[in-house]
Amino acid sequence: MRGTLSDRTGAALLMAPLLLFLILAYAWPFLGVVKWSFTLPTPGLGQYGALATDPLVQSVFVRTLRIALIVTLVSVTAAYAITVVWVRGSPAQRVLAEFCILVPFWISVLTRAFGWVALLSNRGLINTWLQSMGFISEPLTLVRNEFGVIVGMTHFLIPFAVFPLASAMRSLDERVLLAARGLGSSRMRTFWTVFVPMTRSGVIGSAMIVFVFSLGFFVTPAILGGGRSVMIAELIYLRIFQSPDWGLGAAISVVLVLFVGALMALLFRYVKPKQLV
């Protein structure tokens, strides 16, 4: 009993600096934002009422959710295919997959965003090539819209989706797959009925990471959206730094944080903890 109590006390002491840092760096500033949402420009619930009635804010919320869902679906699907090659491919395939996963981390988000602008703009490489080959007569609108935002965000978030999937695939018991094959199951059937269900925890984890990242994404949507596909993080920036309307920006921030918190609560409510590790 003493040993257990001593272990708990030691763990609490080790965690205390981290807890203090989180309070000072995150909780305390967030409480200030909550205060702004109720006091600026006048005390009351007026800013939250504006959220419920302002069509601009509502359209931005809907657009953000739509883009986040699409980016999550595409990113997790692409990351799953890449991870299968990385974990179960030949040595050469693993090296190539690892190169594709790690290289994006070495390039800044700004460089990647402007790189996509150079590729997708009306005079970019893709439109220039398509026109020179005779496939199109007029340049396609591939940037300064939702399509450009989705492409840029997906490119950035795929590596983040890979690691939870890789952890789930590497922890999979190979004997289960061998048993399925020994019972006459084809490779494709084994993949869909055994391999994919057993890596569900990785899919859930990567989907949550990508979706939460997408909700608060700022730099890439601001550059590739060109002000025409404003997402919630950009709206908060505009309200606080350009309007200025600190109260409404703070209220939007509070609602976004509460929404993400509700998502996490639902995740841990309906998914067993063991499925996430």
C-alpha positions as CSV (number, residue, x, y, z in Angstrom):
1,M,0.0,0.0,0.0
2,R,2.8,2.4,0.9
3,G,4.6,1.5,-2.3
4,T,1.5,2.3,-4.3
5,L,0.9,5.6,-2.5
6,S,4.6,6.5,-3.0
7,D,4.4,5.7,-6.7
8,R,1.3,7.9,-7.1
9,T,2.9,10.8,-5.2
10,G,6.1,10.5,-7.3
11,A,4.0,10.4,-10.5
12,A,2.0,13.5,-9.4
13,L,5.2,15.4,-8.6
14,L,6.6,14.5,-12.1
15,M,3.4,15.6,-13.7
16,A,3.1,18.9,-11.7
17,P,5.5,21.0,-13.9
18,L,3.7,19.9,-17.1
19,L,0.3,20.6,-15.6
20,L,1.5,24.0,-14.4
21,F,2.9,24.8,-17.9
22,L,-0.4,23.8,-19.5
23,I,-2.4,26.0,-17.1
24,L,-0.2,29.0,-17.7
25,A,0.3,28.6,-21.5
26,Y,-3.2,27.4,-22.5
27,A,-5.9,27.4,-19.8
28,W,-5.1,30.9,-18.4
29,P,-5.1,32.6,-21.9
30,F,-8.2,30.8,-22.9
31,L,-10.0,32.0,-19.8
32,G,-9.1,35.5,-21.0
33,V,-10.6,34.8,-24.4
34,V,-13.8,33.5,-22.7
35,K,-13.9,36.8,-20.7
36,W,-13.6,38.8,-23.9
37,S,-16.5,36.9,-25.5
38,F,-18.8,38.0,-22.6
39,T,-17.6,41.5,-22.1
40,L,-16.6,43.0,-25.4
41,P,-17.9,45.4,-26.7
42,T,-20.6,45.3,-24.0
43,P,-21.2,42.7,-21.2
44,G,-23.7,40.0,-22.0
45,L,-24.4,37.2,-24.4
46,G,-24.7,39.4,-27.5
47,Q,-21.8,37.9,-29.3
48,Y,-23.1,34.4,-28.9
49,G,-26.5,35.6,-30.2
50,A,-24.7,37.0,-33.2
51,L,-23.2,33.6,-33.9
52,A,-26.7,32.1,-34.0
53,T,-28.1,34.7,-36.3
54,D,-25.2,36.0,-38.5
55,P,-25.4,34.2,-41.9
56,L,-21.8,35.0,-42.6
57,V,-20.5,33.2,-39.5
58,Q,-22.9,30.3,-40.1
59,S,-21.7,29.9,-43.7
60,V,-18.1,29.9,-42.6
61,F,-18.8,27.2,-40.0
62,V,-20.6,25.1,-42.6
63,R,-17.7,25.6,-45.1
64,T,-15.2,24.7,-42.4
65,L,-17.0,21.5,-41.5
66,R,-17.4,20.5,-45.1
67,I,-13.8,21.1,-46.0
68,A,-12.6,19.3,-42.8
69,L,-14.7,16.2,-43.6
70,I,-13.5,16.0,-47.2
71,V,-9.8,16.6,-46.2
72,T,-10.1,13.9,-43.5
73,L,-11.6,11.3,-45.8
74,V,-9.0,11.9,-48.6
75,S,-6.1,12.2,-46.2
76,V,-6.9,9.0,-44.2
77,T,-7.6,7.1,-47.4
78,A,-4.3,8.1,-49.0
79,A,-2.4,7.7,-45.7
80,Y,-3.7,4.2,-45.4
81,A,-2.4,3.1,-48.8
82,I,1.0,4.7,-48.1
83,T,1.2,3.1,-44.7
84,V,0.4,-0.3,-46.0
85,V,3.4,0.1,-48.4
86,W,5.6,1.5,-45.6
87,V,4.8,-1.3,-43.1
88,R,4.3,-4.3,-45.4
89,G,6.1,-3.5,-48.7
90,S,9.5,-4.6,-50.0
91,P,12.6,-2.8,-48.7
92,A,12.7,-0.6,-51.7
93,Q,9.1,0.3,-51.4
94,R,9.5,1.0,-47.7
95,V,12.4,3.4,-48.4
96,L,10.4,5.2,-51.1
97,A,7.3,5.5,-48.8
98,E,9.4,6.7,-45.9
99,F,10.9,9.3,-48.2
100,C,7.5,10.5,-49.2
101,I,6.3,10.7,-45.6
102,L,9.3,12.5,-44.1
103,V,10.3,14.9,-46.8
104,P,7.1,17.1,-46.3
105,F,8.1,17.6,-42.6
106,W,11.3,19.3,-43.8
107,I,9.5,21.9,-45.9
108,S,7.7,24.8,-44.3
109,V,3.9,25.1,-44.6
110,L,4.4,28.5,-46.4
111,T,6.7,27.0,-49.0
112,R,4.3,24.2,-49.6
113,A,1.3,26.5,-49.9
114,F,3.1,28.8,-52.4
115,G,4.3,25.8,-54.3
116,W,0.7,24.7,-54.8
117,V,-0.1,28.2,-56.0
118,A,2.7,27.9,-58.6
119,L,1.2,24.6,-59.7
120,L,-2.5,25.4,-59.7
121,S,-2.8,29.0,-60.7
122,N,-4.1,30.1,-64.1
123,R,-0.5,30.4,-65.4
124,G,0.8,27.6,-63.3
125,L,2.5,24.4,-64.4
126,I,-0.6,22.3,-64.5
127,N,-2.7,24.7,-66.6
128,T,0.2,25.5,-68.8
129,W,0.9,21.9,-69.5
130,L,-2.8,21.0,-70.2
131,Q,-3.1,23.9,-72.6
132,S,0.1,23.1,-74.4
133,M,-1.1,19.5,-74.9
134,G,-4.4,20.7,-76.2
135,F,-6.6,19.2,-73.5
136,I,-8.1,22.5,-72.5
137,S,-8.6,25.8,-74.2
138,E,-9.0,28.0,-71.1
139,P,-7.2,27.6,-67.8
140,L,-9.0,25.7,-65.1
141,T,-9.8,27.5,-61.8
142,L,-7.8,25.3,-59.5
143,V,-6.8,27.8,-56.8
144,R,-8.5,30.6,-54.8
145,N,-11.4,28.3,-54.2
146,E,-12.3,25.2,-52.0
147,F,-10.5,22.8,-54.4
148,G,-7.2,24.5,-53.9
149,V,-7.7,24.6,-50.1
150,I,-8.5,20.9,-50.0
151,V,-5.5,20.0,-52.1
152,G,-3.1,22.0,-50.0
153,M,-4.5,20.9,-46.7
154,T,-4.6,17.2,-47.7
155,H,-0.9,17.4,-48.8
156,F,0.0,18.9,-45.5
157,L,-2.0,16.5,-43.3
158,I,-1.3,13.1,-44.9
159,P,2.0,12.6,-43.0
160,F,0.1,13.3,-39.7
161,A,-2.4,10.6,-40.6
162,V,0.3,8.0,-41.3
163,F,1.8,7.6,-37.9
164,P,-1.3,6.3,-36.0
165,L,-2.0,4.0,-38.8
166,A,1.6,2.7,-38.8
167,S,1.3,2.1,-35.1
168,A,-1.9,0.1,-35.5
169,M,-0.5,-2.0,-38.4
170,R,2.8,-2.8,-36.7
171,S,1.0,-4.0,-33.6
172,L,-1.2,-6.4,-35.6
173,D,-0.7,-10.1,-34.9
174,E,0.7,-11.6,-38.0
175,R,-0.5,-15.0,-37.0
176,V,-4.1,-13.9,-37.5
177,L,-3.4,-13.1,-41.1
178,L,-1.6,-16.4,-41.6
179,A,-4.6,-18.2,-40.1
180,A,-7.0,-16.5,-42.5
181,R,-4.8,-17.4,-45.4
182,G,-4.4,-21.0,-44.2
183,L,-8.2,-21.3,-44.1
184,G,-8.4,-20.5,-47.8
185,S,-9.1,-16.7,-47.7
186,S,-7.7,-14.8,-50.7
187,R,-5.3,-11.9,-50.2
188,M,-8.0,-9.3,-51.0
189,R,-10.6,-10.9,-48.7
190,T,-8.0,-11.2,-45.9
191,F,-7.2,-7.5,-46.3
192,W,-10.8,-6.3,-46.2
193,T,-12.2,-8.7,-43.6
194,V,-9.2,-9.1,-41.3
195,F,-6.5,-6.5,-41.8
196,V,-8.7,-3.4,-42.2
197,P,-11.0,-4.2,-39.1
198,M,-8.0,-4.9,-37.0
199,T,-6.4,-1.5,-37.8
200,R,-9.6,0.4,-37.0
201,S,-8.0,2.1,-34.0
202,G,-5.4,3.6,-36.3
203,V,-8.1,4.8,-38.7
204,I,-10.0,6.4,-35.8
205,G,-6.9,8.1,-34.4
206,S,-5.7,9.4,-37.7
207,A,-9.1,10.7,-38.6
208,M,-9.5,12.6,-35.3
209,I,-6.0,14.1,-35.7
210,V,-6.6,15.3,-39.3
211,F,-10.2,16.5,-38.6
212,V,-9.1,18.6,-35.5
213,F,-6.1,20.0,-37.5
214,S,-8.4,20.9,-40.3
215,L,-10.8,22.8,-38.1
216,G,-8.1,25.2,-37.0
217,F,-6.1,25.4,-40.2
218,F,-5.1,29.0,-41.1
219,V,-2.1,29.5,-43.4
220,T,-2.9,27.1,-46.2
221,P,-6.6,28.1,-46.6
222,A,-5.7,31.8,-46.4
223,I,-3.1,31.5,-49.3
224,L,-4.9,28.9,-51.5
225,G,-8.4,30.2,-50.7
226,G,-7.4,33.8,-51.7
227,G,-10.1,35.2,-49.4
228,R,-12.9,33.4,-51.3
229,S,-13.0,30.3,-49.2
230,V,-12.6,31.7,-45.7
231,M,-12.5,29.1,-42.9
232,I,-13.1,29.6,-39.2
233,A,-9.5,30.3,-38.2
234,E,-9.2,33.0,-40.8
235,L,-12.5,34.5,-39.8
236,I,-11.2,34.7,-36.2
237,Y,-8.1,36.4,-37.4
238,L,-10.1,38.9,-39.5
239,R,-12.5,39.7,-36.6
240,I,-9.7,40.3,-34.1
241,F,-6.9,42.0,-36.2
242,Q,-8.8,43.7,-39.0
243,S,-12.4,44.6,-37.9
244,P,-11.6,44.8,-35.0
245,D,-14.3,42.9,-33.3
246,W,-12.6,41.1,-30.4
247,G,-15.8,40.0,-28.7
248,L,-17.1,38.1,-31.8
249,G,-13.7,36.7,-32.6
250,A,-13.4,35.4,-29.0
251,A,-16.9,33.9,-29.1
252,I,-16.1,32.0,-32.3
253,S,-12.9,30.8,-30.7
254,V,-14.7,29.5,-27.6
255,V,-17.3,27.7,-29.7
256,L,-14.6,26.1,-31.8
257,V,-12.7,24.9,-28.7
258,L,-16.0,23.5,-27.1
259,F,-16.8,21.8,-30.4
260,V,-13.4,20.1,-30.5
261,G,-13.8,19.1,-26.8
262,A,-17.2,17.6,-27.5
263,L,-15.7,15.6,-30.4
264,M,-13.0,14.2,-28.1
265,A,-15.6,13.4,-25.4
266,L,-17.7,11.5,-27.9
267,L,-14.6,9.6,-29.1
268,F,-13.7,8.4,-25.6
269,R,-17.4,7.8,-24.8
270,Y,-18.1,5.4,-27.7
271,V,-14.6,4.0,-28.4
272,K,-12.9,1.9,-25.8
273,P,-9.6,3.3,-24.6
274,K,-7.8,0.0,-25.7
275,Q,-8.8,0.7,-29.3
276,L,-6.9,3.9,-29.4
277,V,-3.5,2.5,-28.3
